[in-house]
Amino acid sequence: MFLVNVQEAFGIHPNEALEMSFAMLQAMLQEYYFMWKERNAEETEDENGEFEWVELPNWDDPTTTTRMKKYKDVGHFIRAEKNL
């Protein structure tokens, strides 16, 4: 499992990872995890509220997907008329 994580994170072949120092790989993976954690923390909330990214099919080309924000609470986007 460790070699698979290294391969996905850095794009190196597992044989190359076996030739590297374990301490070096572990430090690189910790830094990689920290960067992803910081990036995801920044994207989970913006000035309009909490959201998550979802992949939706593209209307023009159904074989591709489009990344869009899915808001958890849309109450502040809806404006109700008080004089109904």
N, C-alpha and C positions, 0 to 999 in steps of 0.2 A: 504494500500500500504506500509505503514511503517513497518508493521509486516512481510510482504512478503520480503522486503529488508533485514530485520534483519535475517530472516530464511535463505535466500540465502547466506548472507555474513558469518554468524557464525554457521549455521547448528543447531540452537536451535529451539525448538517448539514455536509457537506463545504464548502458555499459559505460558511458562517459561519467554518469553520476557515481558509479562504483569506484572509478579511479580518483574521484575528488575526496577531499577531507570531509569527514562526517560533521565536524564542528563548523566548517565553512558552509555546508549545505543547510545545516540547521539554522545558522545565523541568517542565511539568505531567505529561508522560508519564514522565519520570524519577521523579518523586514517586509516580505511580500504580504504576509497576513496583516501586519500593522497598516500597510498602505491601503489594502482592500477594506479593512475595518474603518479607517478614517474616511475613505471615499464614500462608503455606504452610509456612514453617519451623517455626512454632509447632504446626501441626496434624500434622506428619509423625511426631511421636513423643510419647507420653504416658507415664505411670508404668507402664503395662502393656506397653510395647514399641512397635515401629514398626508403623504401619498406613497404609492408604490408603483414601480414600473411594470407594465404588462406588454406582452407582444400580441398585436392584433393583425389579422390579415389585411393586406393592402387592398383597397377597393379597385384600384386600376389594374393591379397584377396580383391575383389571388395566390400565386406561388411564393410571393415575398411577404414579409411581415414588417409592421411598423411599430416602433416603440412609443408608447404613450403613458401618461401619468394617470393613475386611478386614485382619486382622492377618497379618503376614508370618511370625511364629513363634508358634504356640499352645501350645508345650510347657509354659509356666508356668501355663496354664489347666487342663491335664489333670492330675488327681491319680490316680496308680496305687496300688492297694492292694498293700502289700508282703507281706501274709499270704495269699497265694492258694493 
